Structures are given as structure tokens and as C-alpha cells.
Amino acid sequence: MTVEEYSRDWKTQRIVERTLQIAIEICIDIANHIISDEGYRTPVSYSDTFKVIYENKVISEEVYNIMEKISKFRNILVHNYTKINPD
């Protein structure tokens, strides 16, 4: 599928967006399980969840930076979905 085809196919866009949302939420859930199991501080946001496990050397700084961006993207998918540009 080309970018042009994708930009015209709202059903595929929704499938991709929802799949990304679920994948991101799974990562957040895994991080929260680690935090709970290890007794780390309680995160104040989804992006902070990854900061907590970074602070405790569970993930590298590189992974933390990626996951922080991904968690913010999840918020766009969930709350600002009308602003998503498929291109």
C-alpha cells in the first residue's frame, strides 16, 4: 500500500492507529508491572512511567527517549485523533 492509498483508506488508518495504541498501552502496562514488582516510585503520567524505569536502570536512555515520545503519541491517538494527518 502506498502512502497515497493509505491516506485515502480511513479503515486501514483506524486499524493502524488502534493497533499502535494497543501496542503502546502494552508497553506502559509492562513498565507499570516492573514498577510495582520492584517497589519503585509511582509515576505521575504515562511518559513518567518510562522515566521511573530509566531512573532505576531497567532501560537505557535511548530507549527511554523513544518510549517517552511514544507515550505522548498515545495521548494524541486517544485524545487528539482529529488532528492526526495520515500523510
Secondary structure, DSSP 8 states (H G I E B T S, - for coil): --HHHHHH-HHHHHHHHHHHHHHHHHHHHHHHHHHHHHT----SSHHHHHHHHHHTTSS-HHHHHHHHHHHHHHHHHHH-GGG----
